[in-house]
Amino acid sequence: MDEDDYHDDLLHSIIGRIKKQTINPALLAEIKDAAAWDIAKAQFRQEGIEQGIEQQQILMIKRLSKQGFNQETIATMLDISIKKVKGVS
């Protein structure tokens, strides 16, 4: 933030006070840990979703194969590559 962009004395005073504020090192560490944990949870959630999708696709490929659908049809129905279907079948 560039103070020169603001001409109001009150804003300059507020910006100056903000700059002088410090955060307790323990609190800062806690904030960073919480942020890191939130990032990790989001990554774990995304990985879980991706694994669930992968498992469901494999299950569907197997079921459709048992029902007699050919690999090209299965790939089209599930909107996946034929290579992936061939890897499961």
C-alpha positions as a Markdown table, in Angstrom:
| # | Residue | x | y | z |
|---|---|---|---|---|
| 1 | Met | 0.0 | 0.0 | 0.0 |
| 2 | Asp | 1.4 | 3.4 | -1.0 |
| 3 | Glu | 0.5 | 6.2 | 1.4 |
| 4 | Asp | 1.2 | 8.8 | -1.3 |
| 5 | Asp | -2.0 | 7.6 | -3.1 |
| 6 | Tyr | -4.1 | 8.8 | -0.2 |
| 7 | His | -4.3 | 12.5 | 0.7 |
| 8 | Asp | -6.5 | 12.4 | 3.8 |
| 9 | Asp | -4.6 | 13.0 | 7.0 |
| 10 | Leu | -6.8 | 10.6 | 8.9 |
| 11 | Leu | -5.9 | 7.8 | 6.5 |
| 12 | His | -2.2 | 8.6 | 6.9 |
| 13 | Ser | -2.6 | 8.5 | 10.7 |
| 14 | Ile | -4.4 | 5.1 | 10.5 |
| 15 | Ile | -1.8 | 3.7 | 8.1 |
| 16 | Gly | 1.0 | 4.8 | 10.4 |
| 17 | Arg | -0.7 | 3.1 | 13.4 |
| 18 | Ile | -1.1 | -0.1 | 11.5 |
| 19 | Lys | 2.6 | -0.1 | 10.5 |
| 20 | Lys | 3.5 | 0.3 | 14.2 |
| 21 | Gln | 1.4 | -2.7 | 15.3 |
| 22 | Thr | 3.2 | -5.9 | 16.0 |
| 23 | Ile | 1.9 | -9.5 | 16.4 |
| 24 | Asn | 3.0 | -11.6 | 19.2 |
| 25 | Pro | 5.4 | -14.3 | 17.8 |
| 26 | Ala | 3.3 | -17.1 | 19.4 |
| 27 | Leu | 0.1 | -15.8 | 17.8 |
| 28 | Leu | 1.9 | -15.4 | 14.4 |
| 29 | Ala | 3.0 | -19.0 | 14.6 |
| 30 | Glu | -0.5 | -20.1 | 15.5 |
| 31 | Ile | -1.9 | -18.1 | 12.5 |
| 32 | Lys | 0.6 | -19.7 | 10.2 |
| 33 | Asp | -0.1 | -23.2 | 11.5 |
| 34 | Ala | -3.8 | -22.7 | 11.1 |
| 35 | Ala | -3.3 | -21.4 | 7.5 |
| 36 | Ala | -1.0 | -24.4 | 6.7 |
| 37 | Trp | -3.6 | -26.8 | 8.2 |
| 38 | Asp | -6.4 | -25.2 | 6.1 |
| 39 | Ile | -4.3 | -25.7 | 3.0 |
| 40 | Ala | -3.5 | -29.3 | 3.9 |
| 41 | Lys | -7.2 | -30.0 | 4.6 |
| 42 | Ala | -8.1 | -28.6 | 1.2 |
| 43 | Gln | -5.5 | -30.7 | -0.5 |
| 44 | Phe | -6.6 | -33.9 | 1.3 |
| 45 | Arg | -10.2 | -33.2 | 0.4 |
| 46 | Gln | -9.3 | -32.7 | -3.2 |
| 47 | Glu | -7.2 | -35.9 | -3.3 |
| 48 | Gly | -10.1 | -37.8 | -1.7 |
| 49 | Ile | -12.5 | -36.5 | -4.3 |
| 50 | Glu | -10.1 | -37.5 | -7.1 |
| 51 | Gln | -9.6 | -40.9 | -5.6 |
| 52 | Gly | -13.4 | -41.4 | -5.2 |
| 53 | Ile | -13.9 | -40.4 | -8.8 |
| 54 | Glu | -11.2 | -42.8 | -10.0 |
| 55 | Gln | -12.8 | -45.6 | -7.9 |
| 56 | Gln | -16.2 | -44.9 | -9.3 |
| 57 | Gln | -14.9 | -44.9 | -12.9 |
| 58 | Ile | -13.2 | -48.2 | -12.4 |
| 59 | Leu | -16.4 | -49.7 | -10.9 |
| 60 | Met | -18.5 | -48.3 | -13.8 |
| 61 | Ile | -16.1 | -49.7 | -16.4 |
| 62 | Lys | -16.2 | -53.1 | -14.8 |
| 63 | Arg | -20.0 | -53.1 | -14.6 |
| 64 | Leu | -20.5 | -51.9 | -18.1 |
| 65 | Ser | -18.0 | -54.4 | -19.4 |
| 66 | Lys | -20.0 | -57.2 | -17.7 |
| 67 | Gln | -23.1 | -55.9 | -19.3 |
| 68 | Gly | -21.5 | -56.4 | -22.7 |
| 69 | Phe | -20.7 | -52.8 | -23.7 |
| 70 | Asn | -17.5 | -52.5 | -25.8 |
| 71 | Gln | -14.6 | -50.4 | -24.7 |
| 72 | Glu | -15.2 | -47.5 | -27.1 |
| 73 | Thr | -18.9 | -47.2 | -25.9 |
| 74 | Ile | -17.8 | -47.3 | -22.3 |
| 75 | Ala | -15.2 | -44.5 | -22.9 |
| 76 | Thr | -17.8 | -42.4 | -24.6 |
| 77 | Met | -20.4 | -43.0 | -21.9 |
| 78 | Leu | -18.1 | -42.1 | -19.1 |
| 79 | Asp | -16.3 | -39.3 | -21.0 |
| 80 | Ile | -12.9 | -40.9 | -20.4 |
| 81 | Ser | -10.0 | -42.1 | -22.6 |
| 82 | Ile | -10.1 | -45.4 | -24.3 |
| 83 | Lys | -6.7 | -46.0 | -22.8 |
| 84 | Lys | -8.1 | -45.8 | -19.3 |
| 85 | Val | -10.9 | -48.2 | -20.2 |
| 86 | Lys | -8.4 | -50.7 | -21.7 |
| 87 | Gly | -6.3 | -50.4 | -18.5 |
| 88 | Val | -9.2 | -51.6 | -16.4 |
| 89 | Ser | -10.8 | -54.1 | -18.6 |
